[in-house]
Amino acid sequence: MKISLNSEGLKDWDGSVLLLGIFQGDLEDQLKPLEIPNKSCLLSKLKEHSFNGKAGEIASFELLKSTSNKLILIGLGEPKNLLIDDMRKAAALGARASLGSTGKLGVILPWELFDTTSAAQAVGEAVRLSLFKDLRFKSKADPIVIPEMVELLGIPKSAENSLNQISPICSGVELARELVGSPPNSLTPSALAETALSIAKEYALESKILEREDCEAKGMGAYLAVAQGSDLTPKFIHLIYQPEGPIKRRLAMVGKGLTFDSGGYNLKVGAAQIEMMKFDMGGSAAVIGAARAIAEVRPRNIEVHFIVAACENMVNGSAVHPGDIVQASNGKTIEINNTDAEGRLTLADALVYAGKLEPDAIVDLATLTGACVIALGDEIAGLWTENDQLAKELIDAANNSGEGIWRMPLQRSYKEGLKSMLADIKNTGPRAGGSITASLFLKEFVEESIPWAHIDIAGTVWTEKDRGIDPAGATGYGVRTLVKWVCDQVDKY
């Protein structure tokens, strides 16, 4: 799908489907620019369907003897309440209504109320991502008919550069969605590593895959303890983006990579939805999706490391026991009082590895705790960091990308709940404040001198309902935020 700008607006436009945003109020005045016959008939139909421009309302009409064949009207509500995220939602709703149409889709929204560069990119991404559908595992699937081209009408050519990042970012999000949506018998740790290597080859990234023996040599006892219950070989993935020219900033992204999580001997039962634990590698999907996007965007002066400790958490005669004590690669000993708190064990060694690269900042993404889902639901990820500057950067990036995030407290006194009688630390604390103690556990494996942030995406990685820009299923959450975070730092430091 090609996305372009047309600064002429409706003048001489020859597309097949027109998407028009309508504010609540005088419909007749807002429809004046449309060169369609029987406009009074259209107004009567809108009145008949009680369409008055309220936010989220949609009306679709087939047109005869008009330049466009189909008109889609999307309610925007009152102008004073409009946010750029509402523009995303309106574009996504309208794009869905265009399914089945070929040719050119034109989009007219109130661009003038926002920075046109940001608005163009936001709407362009929303249109493309809302039309994504994963059909890989269907034996028979009807082809999806979508417009071949999207034109954002009435935006000045000066905003054209904003379109350059749409395709790379959307490709990264779509890759992340496919990874998260893949069944665990398809997306194994080896398959995840192969995907990473194929991206590295295609987009000129450096790559390293550490095998079990390499991880043993580095003392990654926490990560390997989780992996030992599976018949599948663990794979430690490290991709590196090197910019041309001088490097002014080095960043590391770490993604939790549990391709399936049974819970181990603390087996998931009841409402735990064990069949959905294929999405426990959502953090790694976001990181690898971001790698694919950043490698194509190629930001200046920023070196980026993408790290995933991939494995399964399974049950066999070799699996880790509740009560086992293991040693991470920084020498800290961990009493495993819950084998279903395995993600933080894999992240512990991945964070130590990332720290040895001496980055200017580390960000990890993980489907880490159900407690975060209870606190923030399925549209907002939790953010934990003690670094105010890093927090601001990530919150700004998430807000500008349309991904929900909220900074949570990193209450140091809660670390008392992680004390072990036998080891340096336990892997879980009391039930209360579980997402905070999980973050405090991770903090033990990052050097104090390195700015670090943890993003819990347990709620945002998957949606059971269609949310417009995010169809039901895997969301690809985190890719847009990570790419925006990196690109915002170009020439900043």
Secondary structure, DSSP 8 states (H G I E B T S, - for coil): -EEEEETTTTTT---SEEEEEEESS-HHHHTTT---S-HHHHHHHHHHTT----TT-EEEEE-SSSSSSEEEEEEEE-GGG--HHHHHHHHHHHHHHTTT--SEEEEE--GGGS-HHHHHHHHHHHHHHHT----TT-SS-------SEEEEET--GGGGGGGTTHHHHHHHHHHHHHHHHS-TTTS-HHHHHHHHHHHHHHHT-EEEEE-HHHHHHTT-HHHHHHHTT-SS--EEEEEEE--SS---EEEEEEEEEEEEE--TTS---GGG-GGGGGGGGHHHHHHHHHHHHHHHH--SSEEEEEEEEEEEE--STTS--TT-EEE-TTS-EEE-S-TT--HHHHHHHHHHHHHTT--SEEEEEE---HHHHHHHTTTEEEEE-S-HHHHHHHHHHHHHHT-EEEE----GGGGGGG--SSSSEES---STTHHHHHHHHHHTTS-TTS-EEEEE-TTTSEESS--SSS-SEE--TTHHHHHHHHHTTTTT-
